[in-house]
Amino acid sequence: MNWIKLEHLLLKAQPDRAITSGPALDHARLCEQALSLAAGLQARGVRQMAVHLEDAADLAIALLGAWRAGVSVLLPSDLQPQTRQRWSGEVDLWLTDQPGDMHLSDFQQPPLSTAALDLDNCRLSLCTSGSSGDPKRIEKNLRQLANEIEALEQLWGSGLGPACIIGSVATQHIYGLLFRVLWPLCAGRPFVRRQLAFPEDLQRASREQPAFAWVASPALLKRMGDNLDWPALSCVRRVFSSGGALPVEAAQSLHERLGQWPTEIFGSSETGGIAWRQGAELWQPFADVTLTQDSEGALLIASPYLPDGHVEQTADSARIAVDGRFELLGRLDRIVKLEEKRISLPMLEQALMAHDWVSEARLGVVRENRASLGALVVPSEAGLHALRNLGRRSLTEQLRQHLSQHCETLALPRRWRLLRQLPLNAQGKLPQADVDALLLASRPKAPEVLEQVESDGEWSLQLAVPPDLAYFSGHFPKAPVLPGVVQVDWALSLGRQLMHLPEKFAGMEVLKFQQLVRPGDEIQLHLRFDPARGKLYFAYRNETATCSSGRILLEAAHV
């Protein structure tokens, strides 16, 4: 591949060098737009700006243009009101896709001249939630980013060749920024503009490319099921995964389907990349990354992706082998004290996930009358089967019994929440503050709406029944079944949200309950309202049959 150094991307336009498609963008047009933006920023006297763009090519233009103009860039993690409030005092403008902000199309000035970028004075700020959930600003310069992408190319460039880079992760964070934008820009590999959040979208984009590689998250990779065309996808050059631990069973499944282990990247916004591995191997540090440990066993990082002479203190406990590779042992900042006893949450989570019934687990502290531990658990297929056939109490008691082999009674979770999946944020993280809040929240009483489609006034909704639905406890404790009255209530409640229905409930007709609805089921709800008769028709279906159906009678309130 024809490598262009990061600092030289605006030096000489190359019209034959494709950047992306849909719409197409070549290197010459990229340079022209970036230099035009640079002129506009200079004309406005901008010194710092916040950038949040969904399109990876637009982000590349914004970054290069800002750096050419000497503008420091802040990449906020989202555009929520509290995020804007936090950072607005530190930037001169917001460049986004949103109404009311500045857009790339607002900068149409004659372009600045081509020039090399200053590796030490071009600045980028990344935002991360950190383990506590508090926003944190991390400063980088162009030299650190350039060092990292050159190391990536040395490791994997020859194997990737001309592969199109297809990503499921956001480019606002260090992993997506490096792997989806800056690395392919320098290497001359085309990339897909949009973040593809679903396996089907990833498959569709892959089929359009003669050669491709994936930049993905564990959240997406573990959802890639049998419904995909795996023979067609098996020519993927490499599968990258970062943002959290990839479950062993997900990595194994990908290996069986693709003939290769996914390449996991370990690092953070603070440190940049630290190490990589495939399968059950130990973590292999990146070239020139130096690892040491403090007195508590936490990793200390020195690398060319950090400021000169800086050693980054992490909270990751590790065991380093004689060859320099290492095993992660958990986060030291997730050690809590209960009644003066130190308890390692990662250790207990690993013990829970060793049980056949558990796919994922996160623990936190429930601070009520007396502090105790609580557990968020994503049941495996075997765990879901146990929940359906033994009941919630039996499942949690057996998990407590399993954990009792690993800890004192004090450390056994007293509160359990069973989830379809962990509610990770945009960075693939689940801050501890969110874990603790979920443990304090009440068990759900409504379905999760996965999809809703309207056609000629009728609605079809794809629903997921929460494994931990509150109504299952009494109906029935050892064989949980969704009560019929709850199904009627959901139909009416969702109907009211989607359609203009009369206010007064007046009865029900021809109710039929034919198939049981169990914890974790996905069902389709079809809704149709007949205003002339004042009747809301509903029907729940699973993959093979109708579960229930009926008509709800409604009247105007004044009748």
C-alpha positions in Angstrom: 0.0 0.0 0.0 1.1 3.6 -0.6 1.5 4.9 2.9 1.2 8.7 3.5 2.4 9.9 6.9 -0.4 11.4 9.0 1.3 14.8 9.0 1.6 14.7 5.2 -2.0 14.0 4.3 -2.6 17.6 3.1 0.8 18.0 1.4 0.0 16.6 -2.1 -3.4 15.7 -3.5 -3.7 12.3 -5.1 -7.0 12.1 -7.2 -6.5 8.4 -7.9 -6.5 7.5 -4.1 -10.0 6.5 -3.1 -11.1 7.5 0.4 -14.7 6.2 0.6 -17.9 5.7 -1.4 -21.6 6.4 -1.0 -21.0 9.2 -1.9 -17.5 8.8 -3.4 -14.6 10.8 -2.1 -11.1 10.8 -3.4 -7.9 12.2 -1.7 -7.8 15.3 -3.9 -11.4 16.3 -2.9 -10.7 15.5 0.7 -7.7 17.9 0.7 -9.7 20.6 -1.0 -12.6 20.4 1.5 -10.2 20.3 4.5 -8.2 23.2 3.3 -11.4 25.2 2.6 -12.5 24.5 6.1 -9.1 25.6 7.4 -9.5 28.9 5.6 -13.0 29.4 7.1 -11.8 28.6 10.6 -8.9 31.0 10.4 -11.2 33.8 9.0 -13.5 33.3 12.0 -10.6 33.3 14.5 -11.5 29.9 15.9 -9.0 28.4 18.3 -10.9 25.5 19.7 -13.9 23.6 18.4 -16.1 20.6 19.3 -16.7 18.1 16.5 -19.4 15.4 16.5 -20.0 13.9 13.0 -21.6 10.6 12.2 -19.9 10.4 8.8 -16.3 9.1 9.1 -15.2 11.0 5.9 -16.7 14.2 7.2 -14.8 13.7 10.5 -11.5 13.2 8.5 -12.2 16.5 6.7 -13.0 18.3 9.9 -9.9 17.0 11.8 -7.4 17.7 9.0 -8.9 21.2 8.3 -8.9 22.1 11.9 -5.3 21.0 12.4 -4.2 22.9 9.2 -5.8 26.0 10.7 -4.1 25.5 14.1 -7.4 24.7 15.8 -7.6 22.3 18.7 -10.4 19.7 18.4 -12.6 18.3 21.1 -14.5 15.1 20.3 -17.4 14.9 22.8 -18.8 11.5 23.3 -22.4 12.6 22.5 -24.6 15.7 22.0 -26.7 15.4 25.1 -27.6 18.8 26.7 -25.5 18.1 29.8 -22.5 17.3 27.5 -22.9 20.6 25.6 -23.3 22.4 28.9 -20.1 20.9 30.2 -17.9 21.7 27.2 -19.4 24.8 25.6 -17.4 27.2 27.7 -14.2 25.6 26.4 -14.8 25.8 22.6 -15.6 28.5 20.1 -18.1 26.5 18.0 -19.7 23.2 17.6 -19.3 21.5 14.2 -22.0 18.7 13.9 -24.8 17.4 11.8 -27.4 19.0 14.1 -29.6 22.1 13.3 -28.4 25.2 15.0 -24.7 24.2 14.9 -22.1 24.9 12.3 -21.8 22.4 9.4 -19.0 21.6 6.9 -21.2 23.2 4.2 -20.9 26.6 6.0 -17.2 26.8 5.1 -16.8 27.6 1.5 -13.8 29.9 1.5 -10.9 29.5 -1.0 -8.7 26.8 0.4 -5.5 27.5 2.3 -2.2 26.3 0.7 -1.1 22.8 1.2 1.3 22.2 4.2 2.6 19.6 6.5 0.9 19.4 9.9 2.8 20.1 13.1 3.0 16.8 15.0 3.6 18.4 18.3 1.2 21.4 18.1 -1.9 19.8 16.4 -4.1 18.9 19.4 -7.0 16.5 20.0 -9.1 16.1 23.1 -11.1 12.8 23.7 -13.9 12.4 26.2 -14.5 9.3 28.1 -16.9 8.4 30.9 -14.3 6.5 33.0 -15.2 3.8 35.4 -17.2 6.1 37.7 -19.2 7.6 34.9 -17.8 11.2 35.4 -16.8 12.8 32.1 -13.0 13.0 31.6 -11.0 15.0 29.0 -7.9 13.4 27.6 -5.4 15.4 25.6 -3.5 14.0 22.6 -1.1 15.4 20.0 -0.7 14.3 16.4 2.6 12.6 17.1 1.1 10.2 19.6 -1.7 9.3 17.1 0.8 9.0 14.2 3.0 6.7 16.3 0.1 4.4 17.0 -1.2 4.0 13.5 2.3 3.4 12.1 2.6 0.5 14.7 -0.8 -0.9 13.6 0.3 -0.9 9.9 3.6 -2.6 10.7 1.7 -5.3 12.6 -1.2 -6.0 10.3 -0.9 -3.9 7.1 0.4 -6.6 4.8 -2.4 -9.0 5.8 -5.1 -6.3 5.3 -3.9 -5.3 1.8 -6.5 -3.2 0.1 -9.3 -4.3 2.4 -12.2 -1.9 2.9 -12.6 -1.0 6.5 -16.1 -1.6 7.8 -16.9 -0.5 11.4 -19.6 -1.0 14.0 -18.1 1.5 16.5 -18.3 5.3 16.8 -15.4 7.4 15.5 -15.8 9.8 18.5 -13.6 7.5 20.6 -10.0 6.4 20.3 -10.6 2.9 18.9 -13.0 4.0 16.1 -11.0 7.1 15.4 -7.7 5.2 14.8 -9.0 2.1 13.2 -11.9 3.5 11.1 -10.5 6.9 10.1 -6.8 7.8 10.6 -5.2 4.4 9.9 -7.0 3.7 6.6 -6.5 7.3 5.5 -2.7 6.9 5.8 -2.7 3.4 4.4 -4.8 4.2 1.4 -7.6 1.8 2.3 -11.1 2.8 1.6 -13.6 2.9 4.5 -17.3 2.9 5.0 -18.6 6.2 6.1 -21.3 5.1 8.6 -21.2 3.2 11.8 -23.0 -0.1 11.2 -24.6 -1.1 14.5 -26.3 -4.4 13.4 -24.9 -7.6 12.1 -27.1 -7.5 9.0 -25.8 -4.1 8.1 -22.2 -5.3 8.5 -23.0 -8.3 6.2 -24.6 -6.1 3.5 -21.6 -3.7 3.4 -19.2 -6.6 3.3 -20.9 -8.2 0.3 -20.3 -5.0 -1.6 -16.5 -5.2 -1.2 -14.0 -7.5 -2.9 -11.9 -7.4 0.3 -12.9 -6.1 3.7 -12.0 -6.1 7.4 -14.2 -5.4 10.4 -13.6 -2.9 13.3 -16.2 -4.1 15.8 -17.2 -4.2 19.4 -17.9 -7.2 21.6 -21.5 -6.1 21.8 -21.9 -6.6 18.0 -19.7 -9.7 17.6 -21.6 -11.7 20.3 -24.9 -10.9 18.5 -23.8 -12.4 15.1 -26.0 -15.5 14.8 -26.7 -18.3 12.4 -28.9 -16.1 10.2 -25.9 -14.6 8.4 -24.2 -15.9 5.2 -21.1 -17.1 6.9 -19.4 -18.7 3.9 -19.6 -15.3 2.1 -18.3 -13.5 5.2 -15.4 -16.0 5.8 -13.1 -14.0 3.4 -12.9 -11.2 6.0 -9.2 -10.2 6.2 -9.3 -9.5 9.9 -11.8 -9.0 12.7 -10.8 -6.4 15.3 -12.6 -6.1 18.6 -12.2 -3.6 21.4 -14.1 -1.6 24.0 -14.5 -4.5 26.5 -13.8 -8.2 27.0 -15.1 -10.4 24.2 -16.8 -13.4 25.8 -15.0 -16.7 25.2 -18.0 -18.4 23.6 -18.3 -15.4 21.1 -14.7 -15.6 20.1 -15.0 -19.4 19.7 -18.1 -19.1 17.6 -16.4 -16.6 15.3 -13.3 -18.9 15.0 -15.5 -21.8 13.9 -17.5 -19.7 11.4 -14.7 -17.6 9.9 -11.6 -19.8 10.4 -9.8 -17.1 12.3 -9.8 -15.8 15.9 -10.9 -12.2 16.3 -8.0 -9.8 17.2 -8.8 -8.2 20.5 -7.3 -4.8 21.3 -6.6 -3.8 24.9 -6.2 -0.2 25.7 -7.9 3.0 26.7 -8.4 6.6 25.7 -5.7 7.6 28.2 -3.1 5.0 27.2 -3.8 4.3 23.5 -3.3 0.7 22.5 -1.5 -1.4 25.1 -1.7 -5.0 23.8 -3.5 -7.5 21.5 -4.4 -11.1 21.5 -6.3 -13.8 19.7 -8.3 -16.6 21.3 -7.1 -17.7 24.8 -3.5 -16.4 24.3 -1.9 -14.1 26.7 -1.9 -10.4 25.8 1.0 -9.3 23.6 2.1 -5.7 24.2 2.4 -3.5 21.1 5.9 -2.7 19.9 7.7 -0.1 22.1 5.1 -0.3 24.9 6.8 -0.9 28.2 4.9 -2.5 31.0 5.8 -2.4 34.7 3.7 -2.8 37.9 3.2 -0.9 41.1 3.3 -2.5 44.6 -0.4 -3.6 44.2 0.2 -5.3 40.9 -1.4 -2.6 38.7 0.0 -2.1 35.2 2.1 1.0 34.6 2.3 2.0 30.9 5.1 3.9 29.1 4.7 4.1 25.3 5.2 6.3 22.2 1.4 6.9 22.3 1.8 8.9 25.6 3.6 12.2 26.3 7.4 11.9 26.4 8.5 10.6 29.8 5.0 10.0 31.1 4.1 6.7 32.8 0.4 6.1 32.9 -1.0 4.5 36.1 -3.8 2.0 35.4 -6.1 0.2 37.7 -5.7 -3.1 35.8 -4.1 -5.9 37.8 -2.0 -8.3 35.8 0.4 -11.2 35.9 3.3 -10.6 33.5 5.0 -13.7 32.1 8.8 -14.0 31.5 8.4 -13.3 27.8 6.6 -10.0 28.5 3.1 -11.2 27.6 0.5 -10.9 30.4 -2.8 -12.0 31.8 -5.3 -9.5 33.1 -6.6 -10.3 36.6 -9.3 -7.6 37.0 -9.7 -3.9 37.9 -8.2 -2.8 41.2 -10.5 0.2 41.3 -13.5 -2.3 41.6 -12.5 -3.6 45.0 -15.1 -2.6 47.6 -15.3 -2.9 51.3 -18.2 -4.5 53.1 -18.0 -4.5 56.9 -14.3 -3.8 56.6 -13.7 -6.8 54.3 -12.2 -6.2 50.8 -14.1 -7.8 48.0 -13.0 -8.0 44.4 -16.0 -7.5 42.1 -14.1 -8.7 39.0 -13.1 -11.9 40.8 -16.7 -12.6 41.7 -17.9 -11.7 38.2 -15.4 -14.2 36.7 -16.6 -16.9 39.1 -20.2 -16.2 38.1 -19.5 -16.4 34.4 -17.8 -19.7 35.0 -21.3 -21.1 35.6 -23.1 -22.6 32.6 -26.2 -20.5 33.3 -24.3 -17.1 33.0 -23.2 -15.4 29.9 -22.2 -12.1 31.4 -22.3 -10.6 34.9 -21.5 -7.3 36.6 -21.6 -6.7 40.3 -22.2 -3.5 42.3 -23.0 -2.3 45.8 -26.6 -1.8 46.9 -26.5 1.0 49.5 -29.8 0.8 51.4 -30.3 0.0 55.1 -27.3 -2.1 55.0 -24.8 -2.2 52.2 -24.7 -5.5 50.2 -23.8 -6.7 46.8 -26.1 -7.0 43.8 -25.6 -8.8 40.5 -26.6 -8.0 36.9 -26.7 -11.3 35.1 -27.3 -12.0 31.4 -28.4 -15.7 31.3 -26.9 -18.0 28.8 -29.2 -20.3 26.7 -28.9 -22.9 29.5 -29.6 -20.2 32.1 -32.7 -19.0 30.3 -33.9 -22.7 30.1 -33.4 -23.0 33.8 -35.2 -19.7 34.5 -38.2 -20.9 32.4 -38.4 -24.4 34.0 -37.2 -23.8 37.6 -38.1 -20.2 38.2 -36.2 -17.2 39.3 -35.7 -18.1 43.0 -34.2 -21.5 42.1 -31.9 -19.9 39.5 -30.5 -17.2 41.9 -30.2 -19.6 44.8 -28.1 -22.0 42.7 -25.9 -19.1 41.5 -25.5 -18.0 45.1 -24.5 -21.6 46.0 -22.0 -21.7 43.2 -20.5 -18.4 44.3 -20.3 -19.5 47.9 -17.3 -21.7 46.8 -15.4 -18.5 46.0 -16.3 -16.1 48.7 -17.6 -15.5 52.2 -21.3 -15.3 52.9 -21.0 -11.6 53.3 -20.0 -11.2 49.6 -22.9 -13.2 48.1 -25.3 -11.0 46.1 -28.5 -10.3 47.9 -30.2 -8.5 44.9 -30.3 -10.0 41.4 -31.3 -8.4 38.1 -31.7 -10.7 35.0 -31.1 -8.8 31.7 -31.2 -9.7 28.0 -27.9 -7.8 27.6 -25.8 -5.4 29.5 -26.7 -1.8 28.7 -23.3 -0.6 27.4 -22.8 3.0 26.5 -21.5 4.3 23.2 -17.9 3.4 24.2 -18.8 -0.2 24.9 -18.5 0.5 28.7 -20.9 0.0 31.6 -19.8 2.6 34.3 -20.1 1.4 37.8 -22.5 4.2 38.6 -24.9 2.8 36.0 -24.5 -0.7 37.5 -25.4 0.5 40.9 -28.4 2.5 39.6 -29.8 -0.5 37.8 -29.5 -2.6 40.9 -31.6 0.0 42.8 -34.2 0.3 40.1 -37.4 -1.7 40.2 -37.8 -4.8 38.1 -39.4 -4.0 34.7 -43.1 -4.2 34.0 -43.1 -3.3 30.3 -41.7 -5.1 27.2 -38.6 -3.9 25.4 -39.7 -2.6 21.9 -37.1 -3.8 19.4 -38.8 -2.5 16.3 -42.1 -0.9 15.3 -43.5 -0.6 11.7 -46.7 1.1 10.6 -48.6 0.2 7.4 -52.0 1.7 6.5 -52.7 2.6 10.1 -51.8 -0.9 11.5 -48.8 -1.5 13.6 -46.4 -4.4 13.9 -44.1 -4.3 16.9 -41.2 -6.7 17.7 -41.1 -7.1 21.5 -38.6 -8.7 23.9 -40.0 -10.0 27.1 -37.6 -9.1 29.9 -36.2 -12.2 31.7 -36.7 -10.3 35.0 -40.3 -9.1 34.4 -41.9 -8.3 37.8 -45.1 -10.1 36.8 -43.3 -13.5 36.5 -42.8 -13.8 40.3 -46.4 -14.6 41.1 -47.3 -16.3 37.8 -45.8 -18.8 38.4 -42.8 -18.9 40.8 -41.5 -22.2 39.4 -42.7 -21.9 35.8 -42.9 -18.2 34.9 -45.6 -17.4 32.3 -46.7 -14.0 31.0 -50.2 -13.4 32.5 -53.0 -12.9 30.0 -54.1 -9.7 31.7 -50.6 -8.3 31.2 -50.7 -9.1 27.5 -54.0 -7.2 27.2 -52.6 -4.3 29.2 -49.5 -4.1 27.0 -51.6 -4.1 23.8 -53.7 -1.3 25.1 -50.8 0.7 26.5 -48.7 0.4 23.3 -51.9 1.1 21.2 -52.4 4.4 23.1 -48.8 5.4 22.5 -49.1 4.8 18.7 -52.7 5.6 17.8 -55.4 8.1 18.8 -57.7 5.8 20.8 -60.9 6.5 22.8 -60.1 7.0 26.4 -62.6 4.7 28.1 -62.1 1.0 28.4 -65.4 -0.8 27.8 -64.6 -4.5 27.8 -63.0 -7.3 25.8 -64.1 -9.8 23.2 -63.0 -13.2 21.9 -59.9 -13.5 24.0 -57.8 -16.5 23.1 -54.6 -17.6 24.8 -53.0 -20.4 22.8 -49.3 -20.4 23.4 -47.3 -19.6 26.6 -45.0 -16.6 26.6 -41.9 -17.1 28.7 -39.0 -15.1 30.0 -36.7 -13.8 27.3 -39.1 -14.6 24.4 -39.3 -12.4 21.4 -42.8 -11.9 20.1 -44.6 -9.8 17.5 -47.6 -7.7 18.5 -50.0 -6.7 15.7 -52.4 -3.8 16.4 -55.3 -2.6 14.4 -58.0 -0.1 15.5 -61.5 0.0 14.0 -62.8 3.5 14.9 -66.3 2.7 13.6 -66.7 -0.2 16.0 -64.4 1.3 18.7 -62.4 -2.0 18.8 -58.7 -2.5 19.1 -57.7 -5.8 17.6 -54.5 -7.3 18.9 -52.5 -10.5 18.3 -49.2 -11.8 19.7 -47.2 -14.3 17.6 -43.9 -16.1 18.2 -41.9 -17.5 15.3 -44.3 -20.4 14.6 -47.8 -19.7 16.0 -50.2 -17.2 17.5 -49.8 -16.9 21.2 -52.9 -14.8 22.0 -55.4 -12.5 20.3 -58.6 -10.6 21.1 -60.4 -7.3 20.8 -60.5 -4.5 23.3 -63.6 -2.3 23.4 -63.1 1.4 23.8 -65.5 4.4 24.1 -65.1 8.1 24.1 -64.9 9.5 27.7 -68.2 11.5 27.4 -70.3 8.5 26.3 
